Amino acid sequence: MIYARRLCGLLLLAILLSACDQAPPGDALSEGQLFPPLRLTGLDRPDVDIDDLRGRWLVLNVWATWCGPCREELAGLQQLDQLFDEHELRVLGLNVDDDPHIAREFLYDQAISFANYSDPNMFIARDLLGIRAFPDTFVIAPDGTLWRSITGERDWTSSSVIDVLRQAINGQPDALQSL
Amino acid sequence: MVMKKMVIKQHTPAVLMWTLLLCCCLAALPVGAADPQQGGKLYAKNCKNCHGASGIAQMPGLPDFSRGQGLLSSDNDLLQFIRNGRGMMPAYRGLLSDRDILDVIAYVRTLRR
């Protein structure tokens, strides 16, 4: 009887182990949907509920130090964050490195000062946001609506991108479709 | 002799359990050759938007897989490239397993005409 129970337990464990690398990714968020109410774990600052940041445009960039194009665009995002008033637009980073220390060191080394948060097991990135590749950037309206989801590197300091963001801040968010 | 039989009988369930566990774990390991059919499904979901259904890129500056461009590297080099991204190519580490990526590489190699 005891062996039968152990056998069942071990079989269950084996089935769970075999399913470990087969978890289906979450469905990607659709533009126009309300962005999910995430609790972000601070890398270099206190944790925050993303809903508490409503009232301004948010540019949430999901990145990793091992991701070449992610590293390339961080400096541009830093410039973008400094270009806008924090009541109009804020840039946030969500790092998915396994080890937050590596990300912290990288940010320090690159003098990146915009708010960064940590998602070491990719629960938020993969399961909640349904990200399919890195970097991925979400542009979120002041009311919490997701306006754009952009996969891949962008030049966030180009005049066309800055113009589009200014138009969005001035009440013309449709311009974001050209990003 | 009787004692030996009793010992064997006593240990049989444990041996059976460990054998089953080993079989299940082995079944979960990524063994065997890459599967281009599975790679095709993953390609359609993750790569087609930029690289095109038949490997002819939808954007300027991307390789034309139907002419074998970008495919001269080894599977391992391509695996690292897809995992970590470079330039316009985003990174897939943590989102696609190495086995998935090798399946995609196997599929992409079939696109050459």
Chai-1 contact restraints between the chains, C-beta under 6 A:
chainA,res_idxA,chainB,res_idxB,connection_type,confidence,min_distance_angstrom,max_distance_angstrom,comment,restraint_id
A,Y3,B,P13,contact,1.0,0.0,6.0,A-B,restraint_1
A,L7,B,M17,contact,1.0,0.0,6.0,A-B,restraint_2
A,L10,B,M17,contact,1.0,0.0,6.0,A-B,restraint_3
A,L10,B,L21,contact,1.0,0.0,6.0,A-B,restraint_4
A,A14,B,L21,contact,1.0,0.0,6.0,A-B,restraint_5
A,A14,B,C24,contact,1.0,0.0,6.0,A-B,restraint_6
A,L17,B,A28,contact,1.0,0.0,6.0,A-B,restraint_7
A,S18,B,C24,contact,1.0,0.0,6.0,A-B,restraint_8
A,S18,B,A28,contact,1.0,0.0,6.0,A-B,restraint_9
A,D21,B,S97,contact,1.0,0.0,6.0,A-B,restraint_10
A,W66,B,N84,contact,1.0,0.0,6.0,A-B,restraint_11
A,C67,B,N84,contact,1.0,0.0,6.0,A-B,restraint_12
A,C67,B,G85,contact,1.0,0.0,6.0,A-B,restraint_13
A,C67,B,A91,contact,1.0,0.0,6.0,A-B,restraint_14
A,G68,B,N84,contact,1.0,0.0,6.0,A-B,restraint_15
A,G68,B,G85,contact,1.0,0.0,6.0,A-B,restraint_16
A,G68,B,R86,contact,1.0,0.0,6.0,A-B,restraint_17
A,P69,B,G85,contact,1.0,0.0,6.0,A-B,restraint_18
A,M122,B,G94,contact,1.0,0.0,6.0,A-B,restraint_19
A,R132,B,N46,contact,1.0,0.0,6.0,A-B,restraint_20
A,A133,B,P90,contact,1.0,0.0,6.0,A-B,restraint_21
A,A133,B,Y92,contact,1.0,0.0,6.0,A-B,restraint_22
A,F134,B,P90,contact,1.0,0.0,6.0,A-B,restraint_23
A,F134,B,A91,contact,1.0,0.0,6.0,A-B,restraint_24
A,T151,B,P90,contact,1.0,0.0,6.0,A-B,restraint_25
A,G152,B,P90,contact,1.0,0.0,6.0,A-B,restraint_26
